[in-house]
Amino acid sequence: MAPYDRLRTDDGAPQLETATWWYAAVAGEASDSFCTRVRKRMRGARLASVLLLAVVYAGLVLTATGQRWENAVLTGRLADETLAAAHAANRTLQHITLSSLAAALLTLTVIGILRRRLLLTFAALGTVTVSVCLAELLERHLLARPDLADAPPHLMPNSFPSGHTAIAMSVMFGLVVVVPYRRRGLAVGLCALWATAVGAYTLAAGWHRPSDTIGAGLLVLAVACGLLALLARRGKLGPARRRRFPFRTLFVTLPLCLVALGGLGIGLVLLVDSMFVLAPGDPHLPRLAYRAGQALAAGASAAATLLLLGLLRHVDLDARPVPYRLTGSVTPEEPGPFPPDPDHEIS
């Protein structure tokens, strides 16, 4: 570091005030600034999401017990569903194609351009494209599914994480990024039910296992938190006005809490019963495992959405950064935090 980048400790030069905008520009953001706190929060959530993703993959894909349980989920799907439910699930999933993904990206782009928020538009598009590309890369090339439970061949193809769930969750998270703060609840309310239902539908159609949908939600959450941390690193966000949104709480937050708590709670209870209580040959095992998988898929998607909303609570992605204010006047005698030009050449 050059001498003129360091704090002057002698009495002849003014001290660098850490609460000034000069400090933010020269020495970097203060450790207690709003953007720094948000960045640390996002980094912690991203790390936790990646760790949970690894736990889900290791517990349900890389163990014989986990594979047997998920095979029972697929078997229970055949015994539990009706023909109408199967058709409804397949019709819903058939709409998630490359053309629908392109339409979603175009919608996010139009919203961002109309709002003249180029950086937020790139962040929203990045959430979708990075999440979908990572899901396809992990599913096809990196995360294998070894045969540990002597399953039939039609149950062995790898599908972790779910690409359909990644598309649905990333589009919803992209809307959260690009819409105004006061419209965030409306965007989540319109998309949360659809995104949560996609994960459950993939199980009903027999396209994915519970671990696939849970892993996709965690993957998208990690990507979104990483991009939001970059926005915070660049100082492109600020605190929102602490206004109350009763309709958002009533029609968005409360239903998501009920789905998350109910789905995860009921799913975990049924998971323990189907894994460790019932005997392997019990005829009720597939049906119970299927219900547990459906509950866990819906609950995990709702919980990931709630977590992102909680991380962005009182955070306005459109707001101007909080300025660092000068603590004193700037005069020729007191030129601010910058030391005077050196008399000698700095090597």
Secondary structure, DSSP 4 states (H G I P E B T S, - for coil): --GGGSPP-STTSPPPPTTSHHHHHHS---TTSHHHHHHHHHHHHHHHHHHHHHHHHHHHTSSHHHHHHHHHHHHHHHHH--HHHHHHHHHHHHT-SHHHHHHHHHHHHHHHHHTT-HHHHHHHHHHHHHHHHHHHHIIIII------S---GGG-S---S-HHHHHHHHHHHHHHHHS-GGGHHHHHHHHHHHHHHHHHHHHHTTS--HHHHHHHHHHHHHHHHHHHHHHHHTT--EEPP----HHHIIIIIHHHHHHHHHHHHHHHHHHHIIIIIS-TT-TTHHHHHHHHHHHHHHHHHHHHHHHHHHHTTTEETTSPPPPPPPSS---SSS--SSPPPPSS---
